[in-house]
């Protein structure tokens, strides 16, 4: 079997155009999530340090102004905790849980696409290979001639579907794990810093 053109590869199995479409969906969703995460889920340690210093020095107004300068979920949660300084600790921890659940739901949006693709794409590739092998043996039986070389060429073309399915699945799995780790890191930073705000402000109120 010689080198196949893109059109010839797409003609090997009906599954390959489907996998191509799914790969486009995967890459498009990845770019959309990348922009969303960079806009709303980024955490600046310097920004957090400035808020922490202001709170420890008793400059609540300056801490609130610094929090409002931030962007994204962390800034919203921090500003919410500063506004809730007058509330009891249990209510402030309930507020923390609210922000955590809300942010997690927003960050998880569309991540199911990558998980689904990583599961179904190898199965689609296997389906394309099975259909290709069946077609190769059918054509061989109808021709009444041929040999191992002809069968091997047909099977090697059919295996392209499996390779394509695995490639798309690996890409989707890597993207899914990357965004999941990023999401967990952002949520953890928000929770930890919000708890720190609670401890700092409560210690200040007692002193």
PLY file of the C-alpha trace (Angstrom):
ply
format ascii 1.0
element vertex 207
property float x
property float y
property float z
element edge 206
property int vertex1
property int vertex2
end_header
0.00 0.00 0.00
1.46 3.34 -1.06
1.10 6.67 0.59
-2.55 7.68 0.87
-3.83 11.19 0.31
-6.14 12.84 2.82
-9.16 12.19 0.60
-8.20 8.53 0.22
-7.80 8.18 3.98
-11.25 9.68 4.55
-12.66 7.19 2.03
-11.21 4.18 3.85
-14.13 4.05 6.28
-17.27 6.02 7.01
-16.03 6.27 10.60
-13.03 8.45 9.70
-15.05 11.56 8.72
-16.96 11.14 11.98
-13.69 11.01 13.95
-12.47 14.07 12.06
-15.59 15.97 13.07
-15.20 14.87 16.70
-11.57 15.99 16.71
-12.65 19.44 15.49
-15.22 19.59 18.31
-12.52 18.55 20.80
-10.06 21.25 19.72
-12.76 23.94 19.55
-14.01 23.11 23.04
-10.43 23.10 24.34
-9.79 26.63 23.04
-13.09 27.85 24.50
-12.28 26.35 27.92
-8.73 27.71 27.78
-9.98 31.27 27.29
-12.61 30.80 30.00
-10.15 29.36 32.54
-7.54 32.04 31.86
-10.16 34.73 32.35
-11.94 33.41 35.43
-9.79 30.76 37.12
-6.35 32.34 37.32
-4.86 33.00 40.74
-2.16 35.62 41.34
-0.11 34.96 44.47
1.09 38.59 44.58
-2.50 39.80 44.53
-3.39 37.44 47.37
-0.37 38.61 49.36
-1.46 42.25 49.10
-4.93 41.38 50.41
-3.44 39.28 53.20
-1.11 42.09 54.31
-3.93 44.65 54.34
-6.14 42.38 56.43
-3.38 41.62 58.91
-2.74 45.35 59.28
-6.43 46.00 59.84
-6.89 47.84 56.51
-10.17 46.20 55.58
-11.16 48.94 53.12
-7.86 48.62 51.25
-8.21 44.83 51.22
-11.70 45.19 49.74
-10.43 47.58 47.06
-7.62 45.15 46.20
-10.08 42.27 45.99
-12.30 44.25 43.62
-9.31 44.85 41.34
-9.06 41.14 40.71
-10.95 39.18 38.10
-12.63 35.85 38.12
-14.01 33.49 40.71
-11.27 33.90 43.30
-11.75 37.68 43.40
-15.51 37.24 43.78
-15.10 34.77 46.64
-12.51 36.91 48.44
-14.63 40.04 48.14
-17.62 38.09 49.40
-15.72 36.89 52.45
-14.55 40.41 53.27
-18.12 41.69 53.02
-19.24 38.90 55.34
-16.77 39.72 58.11
-19.61 40.71 60.46
-21.30 37.30 60.17
-20.70 34.33 62.50
-18.09 31.78 61.49
-20.59 29.07 60.54
-22.39 31.42 58.16
-19.11 32.48 56.58
-18.14 28.85 56.06
-21.54 28.23 54.46
-20.81 31.14 52.14
-17.46 29.54 51.31
-19.20 26.28 50.43
-21.65 28.18 48.21
-18.84 29.80 46.23
-17.03 26.48 45.93
-20.05 24.68 44.50
-20.93 27.55 42.18
-17.42 27.90 40.78
-17.03 24.15 40.38
-20.25 23.95 38.36
-19.12 26.76 36.06
-15.60 25.38 35.58
-16.87 21.87 34.90
-19.08 23.13 32.08
-18.28 21.33 28.79
-15.54 19.18 30.35
-17.88 16.23 29.76
-17.07 16.59 26.06
-13.47 15.48 26.59
-14.43 12.63 28.90
-17.00 11.36 26.42
-14.63 11.59 23.44
-11.87 9.75 25.30
-14.32 6.88 25.84
-16.19 6.61 22.54
-13.45 7.43 20.01
-11.52 4.13 20.44
-14.81 2.26 20.05
-15.61 4.18 16.88
-12.13 3.42 15.57
-12.59 -0.27 16.32
-15.95 -0.20 14.56
-14.32 1.31 11.48
-11.64 -1.38 11.52
-14.17 -4.19 11.81
-16.21 -2.78 8.95
-13.05 -2.39 6.86
-11.94 -5.97 7.50
-15.41 -7.26 6.63
-15.33 -5.30 3.38
-11.85 -6.62 2.54
-12.91 -10.25 2.94
-16.15 -9.63 1.05
-14.29 -8.09 -1.87
-11.82 -10.98 -1.81
-14.64 -13.53 -1.91
-16.41 -11.73 -4.75
-13.24 -11.45 -6.83
-12.45 -15.15 -6.47
-8.75 -14.38 -6.65
-6.06 -12.67 -4.66
-3.84 -13.68 -1.80
-2.38 -12.63 1.50
-0.94 -9.45 -0.02
-4.35 -8.17 -1.07
-5.93 -9.08 2.26
-3.05 -7.49 4.19
-3.38 -4.26 2.21
-7.10 -4.04 2.96
-6.62 -4.78 6.65
-3.80 -2.24 6.98
-6.09 0.41 5.53
-8.87 -0.63 7.89
-6.55 -0.26 10.91
-6.27 3.44 10.13
-9.65 3.84 11.83
-8.36 2.34 15.08
-5.26 4.52 15.02
-7.34 7.65 14.40
-9.78 6.76 17.19
-6.95 6.20 19.68
-5.26 9.47 18.67
-8.42 11.51 19.25
-9.10 9.68 22.54
-5.59 10.33 23.88
-5.85 14.02 22.99
-9.26 14.32 24.67
-8.05 12.48 27.79
-4.99 14.73 28.16
-7.11 17.87 27.76
-9.68 16.58 30.26
-7.05 15.80 32.90
-5.32 19.14 32.35
-8.46 21.20 32.88
-9.51 19.02 35.82
-6.18 19.61 37.57
-6.41 23.34 36.82
-9.96 23.46 38.19
-9.02 21.64 41.38
-6.06 23.96 41.91
-8.17 27.08 41.50
-10.88 25.79 43.82
-8.31 24.74 46.40
-6.65 28.17 46.31
-10.03 29.85 46.74
-10.99 27.63 49.68
-7.67 27.94 51.46
-7.43 31.71 51.11
-11.07 32.20 52.11
-10.46 30.13 55.24
-7.37 32.22 55.93
-9.46 35.40 55.68
-11.88 33.94 58.21
-9.06 33.14 60.65
-7.33 36.53 60.21
-10.50 38.57 60.69
-11.66 36.50 63.65
-8.27 36.88 65.32
-8.41 40.63 64.72
-11.88 40.89 66.22
-10.74 39.07 69.39
-7.64 41.22 69.87
0 1
1 2
2 3
3 4
4 5
5 6
6 7
7 8
8 9
9 10
10 11
11 12
12 13
13 14
14 15
15 16
16 17
17 18
18 19
19 20
20 21
21 22
22 23
23 24
24 25
25 26
26 27
27 28
28 29
29 30
30 31
31 32
32 33
33 34
34 35
35 36
36 37
37 38
38 39
39 40
40 41
41 42
42 43
43 44
44 45
45 46
46 47
47 48
48 49
49 50
50 51
51 52
52 53
53 54
54 55
55 56
56 57
57 58
58 59
59 60
60 61
61 62
62 63
63 64
64 65
65 66
66 67
67 68
68 69
69 70
70 71
71 72
72 73
73 74
74 75
75 76
76 77
77 78
78 79
79 80
80 81
81 82
82 83
83 84
84 85
85 86
86 87
87 88
88 89
89 90
90 91
91 92
92 93
93 94
94 95
95 96
96 97
97 98
98 99
99 100
100 101
101 102
102 103
103 104
104 105
105 106
106 107
107 108
108 109
109 110
110 111
111 112
112 113
113 114
114 115
115 116
116 117
117 118
118 119
119 120
120 121
121 122
122 123
123 124
124 125
125 126
126 127
127 128
128 129
129 130
130 131
131 132
132 133
133 134
134 135
135 136
136 137
137 138
138 139
139 140
140 141
141 142
142 143
143 144
144 145
145 146
146 147
147 148
148 149
149 150
150 151
151 152
152 153
153 154
154 155
155 156
156 157
157 158
158 159
159 160
160 161
161 162
162 163
163 164
164 165
165 166
166 167
167 168
168 169
169 170
170 171
171 172
172 173
173 174
174 175
175 176
176 177
177 178
178 179
179 180
180 181
181 182
182 183
183 184
184 185
185 186
186 187
187 188
188 189
189 190
190 191
191 192
192 193
193 194
194 195
195 196
196 197
197 198
198 199
199 200
200 201
201 202
202 203
203 204
204 205
205 206
